[in-house]
Amino acid sequence: MFRFIEYLERFWALLSFYLPSHLFVENNKDKNILIVPGFRAGRSYYSRLKSNLDNLGFKVGILSTLRDPLSLEEAVQYLASQILTAPNEVTLIAHNTGGLLVLILPDEARRKVKRLITLGTPFHGSERFTNTRQSYWGYESDWVKTNYKNALFFPLFQPLSAIEDFSFPPQESTEFGQGRDLWFDIPGNYNLVRRNENIRTLREFLGTPKDSIAIQSAPKANPEFAVPKKIEVDFSKYEPSVYKKNQKQLAAKKKSSAKKAKPTQKPKPVAKPKPKKKAKKR
């Protein structure tokens, strides 16, 4: 059932990608959350997620993505120009491959972002892109190996995934590692942003605009271990004469311990079988 719904959602995402409204670019000067669409997913596809977050009190904007960029750099610059219109300390919710585009944002745009939340982003790539124009996103490609850890440059990074991802298997793609993945109840990459159960989970995770975002500072090093201690090594025991003597003593100890471990037991006498009595003839 969920698989069928996932296919319908994927079709609706692709259809909305070719609607004229997808290319509309907003001014995000008053927004505190920006949604980055995934691979060939239109802006209107995220309207349900936007309305739910608006009801919490957030001011949400949905970014536009290029339909047929000449290069990956052009696609990223197009996103960056929209992020630069937002205030500082904005939250990015990047769906699907939108999380991969965010990884190579220019520094000026990246500094605007305080919190990066990814929904089903294939950080290790996916075989779906192998032998395509997007082969740089192929599974374990050189591009993803080089760039996937760039997500850690954001002050707060929270990778979230579906419990079962039809497009990008979590065991191979979406699982970022470091034990920070949150598994949503309803499976499917596209269901993450449309199904009411998943949206409710995301709403609870975000809280409200009044809630402060706690960023844990890195733990300070213990002064006791901060300075390496000098270790004195007695090299005299490694001299040939001493070493041979120690080896002989060690071998003797092993023999004595082996003898103690196996106590001598006298063999039990084997009972001789009694001769059978011959039956008397009558």
MOBELSUL-V642662 format. One line per field, one symbol per residue. phi: phi as a letter, one per 30 degrees, with the letter a starting at -180 (. if undefined). psi: psi as a letter, one per 20 degrees, with the letter a starting at -180 (. if undefined). burial: I if it has 16 or more other ideal C-beta (glycine too) atoms within 10 Angstrom, else O. Layout:
phi = ???
psi = ???
burial = ???
//
This chain:
phi = .ddddddddddddddddcdeddddccccdcdcbbccdddhbddddcddddddddddjdccbcdcbddbddadddddddddddddddddidcccccidedddddcddedddddccbccccidddcibdecdibdcddcddhddddddcdddddddebbbdcbddbcddbeedcbdddjiicdccddcdjdddecbddddddddddddibedddcdcdddddddedcdcdddcdcddddcdedddddddddddddddddddddcddcddddddddddddddddc
psi = ghgghghgghghggghhjqhihjppqpkhjqipppoqaolprgihjhggghghhhiiqopqpqqqqgmqhrhhggghgghhhhiiqrqlqppoppcihhhhhhkqqhghhihphpoppokpnhjrqihipkahkiijrpkrhghhhihiihiiqhopopqrqhpohgophhhfhohajkjpppqgprpghihjhphghhgghghhhcrhhpqopopqpqqqphhihppqppppoihijqgghggghgghghghhghhhghhnqpppppppppppppppppp.
burial = OOOOIIOOIIOIIOOIIOOOOIOOOOOIOOIIIIIIIIIIIIIIIIIOIIOIIOOOOIIIIIIIIOOOOOOIOOIIOIIIOIIOIIOOOIIIIIIIIIIIIIIIIOOOIIIIIIIIIIIIIIIIIIOIIOOOOIOIIIIOIOIIOOOIOOIOOIOOIIIIIIOIIIIIIIOOIIIIOOOOOOOIOIIIIIIIIIIOOIIOIIIOOIOOOOOOOOOOOOOOOOOOOOOOOOOOOOOOOOOOOOOOOOOOOOOOOOOOOOOOOOOOOOOOOOOOOOOOOOOOOO
//
